[in-house]
Amino acid sequence: DREPGDGAQDPFGRPAEKPYERRFRAEDPPLPSYWESGTRFMELGATARADGDDAEAARVFQLAADTLGKNHPRYADAIEALAETRAAQGMLEDALALGQEALAMLRVSKGENNPRVAEALLKVSAAHEALGDTRAALDTAAEATNVAAMSGRSSRLYVRALDRAVSLGPNDERVDAERTQRRIL
C-alpha cells in the first residue's frame, strides 16, 4: 500500500524496503516456519482457554488447524481442541462433527488401537451424550473401552472408558461382559 520511504516499516521496525532488496541481518529474530506457527497457535489457544476466553480460543485453534493443514501430524490435535472449545461454547453439533473429524484423522495417523484414538472416542461419546443420544454415546464408549484394552498401554484410560460405558449402560450386555473380563487392571 505505502511505498518505501514514506514512513512504512517492516516487521522489525525498520523503514520498509522493496521486497527484492530485503536482506536478513544478524540481529533479525528467526522467522518461524509455517508449521511452527501452527504450533504457536495451539499454545495461544490453550492459553486463551485457560483464561476463559473460549471465543478467542476457538478462533486461534481454527487458525492452528488452517496453518498446519490436514497432512500435519498435529492437525487432529488442533481440530480436537477446537471441538472441546465449541462444546464449552454450547455449539454441540459443531463439537460432535469436529470430534468425529479428529477421530477419523487419528485412526489414519495413529492406527486403530492407539490410546489417542480411545481418548478421542471418549470425547465423541461425551458429545453424543450432551446432544441426548445416549445409545450412540454408549456405543462409542464401549468402542473406547475395547480400543483402550487392545492398546494395552494405559490401565487408567481403560478404567476411564469402562466407567463411562458403565455409567451410560449399566445393563448393557457388552458392558457386563467387559466388566467381568477386565482385560487391563
N, C-alpha and C positions, 0 to 999 in steps of 0.2 A: 504494500500500500504506500508506504512512505519510502522515499529514496534515501540511500546512504548520504550522510552529510546534513540531513535536515532534522537531526535530533533523535532519529530512531536508534534503538540499542539492540544488541544481540542478547541471547540468554545470559551472558556473563556480565552484562552491564557496560560493555564497551560500545563505542559507536558502531553501528551496523556496517557491514562490508558487503560487497557484491558476493553472492554465493560462490562464484567461480574463483574469487580471490581469497576465500576463507581458508585460513591455516590454523591448525590446532597449536596451541602453545603449551609449554611445560606446566604452567600454572592452572590450566584448564582442568576442572574435575573430569574424570572419565564419564563418558555418556553410557548409560545402561543399555544393554541390548534390549530388543523388543520383548523377549521372553522375561528378562529380569524386570522389566516394567510391569508385566503381568503379576509377577510375584510380589512386587511392591504394592500393587493394588490390592492383592489378597491381604497383606499386612494392614493396609489402611482400612480395608473393610472390616477386619476383625477389631481394630481399634474403635471404629465407629459403632459397631455392635456392642462392644464393652461399655461405651459411653452412652448407650441407649438411643442412638440416632439411627434407627432402622432404615429410614428413607435414604440417608446418605450411604449407609452400608450397602443397601440394595443397588444404588447407583454405581458404587465403586466395585462391587462384586460383578456386576454386569460388564463394567469396563475391563475387569480382570479376564473374564471369560472371552470377551471380544478380542482382547490383546493377545491372550495365549493361543486362541484358535483350537479347533477340535482335535488337532493332531498332537497337542502338547499333553504330556502326562498329568499335569495339574489342572487341565480343563474340567475334569469331573469334579475336582475339589471346589473349583470356582462355582460351578453350577449347583453343587450340593449346598455350599454356603449361601448362595442366592435363594435356594429353596427354603432353607431354615429361616432366612430373613423374611421371605414372603409369608411363611407360616406365622411368624411373630407379628407381622403386619395384619394378619387375618385374611390374607389372599390365599385361601386354602386350595382352590382348584389349580392356581398357578404353582403353588408349592408342590402339589402332587405331580403335576406334569414335569416340573424341573427335577424333582426327586427321581422320577422314573427315567428321565433322560440321563441323569448322573449314574443311576444304577446300570443302565444299558452300557454306558461308556466304561464303567468299572468292570463289568463282566467281560468285555472285549479286552481291556488293557491288563487286567489282573488275573483273569480266569474265574471260572465258576465257583471254586471252593476257596476263596480268599476271605480273610477276616474283614477286609474293607467292603466286600460285597455283602456280608452279613450285617455290618453296621448300616449300610445304605438300605438294605431290606427293612431293618428296624425303623428307620426314618420314614420310609414309604408306608410301612404299617401304621405308624403314628398319624400320618397324613390321611390315610383311609379312615382311621378311627375318628379323627377330627371332623371329617366330612359325613360321619354317620354310617359308613359302610363297614359294619363290624365283620361281616363274612370275608371281605377282601383283606381287612386288617388281620384277621386270624390266619388266612391262607398265607399271607406274606410273612407273618411272624413264625408260622410253622416252617416255612421255607428258610427263614433266617436261622432257626434252630438247627435245621439239617445242615446248612452251609457252615455254621459255626462248629458243629460236631465234625464235619468232614475236613475242615481246615486243620483241626487238631492243635491249634496254636494257643488258644485262649479259653481257659475254663470260665473266666469271668464273662466273656462275651457269650459263651454258651448258656450260662446261668441267666444272664440278662434276657437273652432271646427266649429261653424256656419260660421264665417268669412272665414275660409279655404274652406268650402264647397261652399260658395257664390263665392269666387274667382275662383274656379275650374269649377263651373257650374252655372253661374248666371241665366240661363234659364231652369234649370232642375226642373221638377215638384216637386220632393222630397224637394229640397232646397227652392222653393217658398212656399210650404206647411209649412215647418219648420219655415221659416222667418215670415210667417203670424201668426203661432201658438205661437212662442216664449215662450216655456214652462218654462224657468227659466230666469229671468232678474231682 
